[in-house]
Amino acid sequence: MAFNGPKSFWHVTLHNLQSVRVGQVLARYHTVGLVMWYTVIVAGVLQAFWTYWITLV
């Protein structure tokens, strides 16, 4: 079985949390959590390299 990164981790975690009310809500709207996770990663990269990128213009 191949590792698919954060997406497979997210789906396994949601499956394990379905017995909890919060897990049921997250399982229903699982795409929102995944998009938020990717947004946090992209924002962190942008913030880390912003001073370098503005010198290229």
N, C-alpha and C positions, 0 to 999 in steps of 0.2 A: 504494500500500500504506500503510495506516494504522499509526502507531506505537502499540503497545500497552503501552508502559512497561517496567518491570523484568521483567515476565513474558516478553516476547518476547526481551529481552536475555539472560535466563537460559537460555532454550531454545536460542538461537543459540550461546551460549557452551558449553553442554553438547554440542551437536552438533560443535563444533570440537574439543572435548577428548576425543572418544570414542576416539582413537588411543592415549591415555595410560590406564594402569590406573585412576588416580584418577578420570578422566573417565568411565570405564565404570561405576564404582561410583556416582558422582553421577548418571549418566544413569538408572541403575536405580531410584534413590531420589530422583528430582528434586523431588518435592513437599516432602520434608524440608528441602532447602536453601532452597526458596522460602518456606516457612513460617518458617524461622529468620531469613531476610532481613527479612521483614515484622515479625517479633517484635523484631528489633534496632531497626528504625525506630520502632515504637510505643514501645518502652522509652526511646529517646532523646527522643521528644516528651514523654512522661510526666515524665522526669527534668528536662527543660528548663523545663517549665511547672508543676511540682509546687508550688513556693512560691506561685504565683499561685492555683492551684486550691484549696489548703487555706484561703486567706483568704476564699473565697466561701461557706464553710459557716457 
